Amino acid sequence: MAMTIQDLGISLDTVWLLLAAMLVFFMQPGFALCEAGFTRRKNTANILFKNFVDFMIGSVLFWFVGFGIMYGSDGQGFMGMPNFGDLSWYHNANGLPTEGELIFQTVFCATSATIVSGAMAERTKFSMYCVYSFFISLLIYPIEGHWSWGGGWLNAADGNFMATVFGTSFHDFAGSAVVHSVGGVLAFLGAIALGPRLGKYDKDGKSRAIPGHSLAMASLGVFILWMGWFGFNPGSTQAASGLANRMAISHVFLTTNLAAVCGGLGTMFFTWIKYGKPSFSLTLNGILAGLVGITAGCDMVSPAGAVAIGLICGIVLPIAVTFIDQKLHIDDPVGSSSVHGVCGILGTLLTGVFSVSEGCLYGHGFAFLGAQFFGIIVIDAWAAVCGIILFWTIKKTAGLRVDKRIEEEGLDIYEHGESCYTA
C-alpha cells in the first residue's frame, strides 16, 4: 500500500520526537559529568551512579504510574489516574505513537529528578537518594506536570480559574517551571535538610571554597547539556512536518542558542568586573542559567528577547550563588538551586514580559504576566511542600546524611566498595 502524505508526515514527526528524546537522554551524562567535575574526586563514582539511578528508577515508575498521573484524565482535576503500565487509553492528538510520547516524557521526568543530585552531593546516603528519587518520579513531577502539560487547571478553559481570573493560560513550553524550578526548589530544600559539607563554613560563618576536582569534566558536561537542550526545547514542538512546524523548530533552536551564549557572556563580564578576573566555573553555570531561563518562552520570544533573557539570567546567576552560599549559608556544591531554581523562576516570569504575542513589553497588558506569576507560585509551592515532607521525614527516620568518617574519606569506597580513580 502506498504511503499517504499524512502517513509520511506522522512518520517524520515520530522520528523527530524520538531523536529529540535521545538528545534529552544525552543530558543525563551531561549532568553526571558536570556534577562530578564540580565536586571532589573521592565522591565521583557515587555522583555518577546517582545519575544512572535517576533514569533507571524514573523510567520504570513513569511508565507504570507517572504517565497516567500526568496525562490520564480530562485535565481539570488535581491529577490524572495512574495507568499501572496500561497505555491503551492514551491517544496523541497528532497521531504519534503512544510509546514515543511516553519515552519523550520519561526523559523529562528523569531530568527533574537529576537536578536535585548536585545540591545534595558529597554527603547523602545512597539508599536515601534512591528513596527521594523514587517519590520525585512517582508523584511530585507527574502531578505538577499534569497541571501544565497534561491539560490541567493551569490551562484556561471555559469557566475555570485561569480563564476567569487571567483570561489566558500559564505557559511553560519546555519546562523552566515544570522541570527546572521544581528540581531547583527540591535541591534547595534538600541542601538545607542535609546541612553544609564538613569544613564549608568556619566558626564565624565565613564560606570556604571547596574546589571541584576537574573543570575539564565539568566543561564537557556543560557542552553535552547545551547540545541536549536542542532536543529539550525544539523537541517540545513534537512535530517536524509542515511549514509551520519547520519554522517553529528553527525559531526555538535560535532562541535557545542565543540565550545560552548570552547567559555565558553575562556571567563572564559580570564576574570580570566584580572580581577582576572572569570566572570560568561560574561562566559554565551562566550558560546553563541562560538555557534554563529561555526554556519557558523559547517559542514566544523574539531573538532579541532571547538575548535579553540570557543576559538577565547570566547576571543574576552569580548574585544568586553568592547570596545562597554566603548569606543564607546553604551549601550547594554545583549551584543547582541558583541555575535551575532561581533562573527557572526568572525565565518563567520573563516570558510574561518578552512574549511577542502576550507580553507586557509589547503592549498586551499584564494578564499574561499575572498568569505566569501565579503558575510559578503554585508549582513551586507544591514542590516546596512535598520537599519539606519528604526530606525531613527521611531525616528524622532513616537519616539523610552519611557519617562523618564516610564524608571525610569519601562516599565511593564506603557506599559502593569501589572508586572511580585507582591512582
PyMOL commands that set and color helices and strands:
alter all, ss='L'
color gray80, all
select helices_A, chain A and resi 5-25+27-37+41-71+98-119+126-149+161-165+176-194+215-232+234-237+243-275+280-294+303-327+336-354+360-362+367-396+404-409+411-416
alter helices_A, ss='H'
color red, helices_A
deselect
rebuild
show_as cartoon
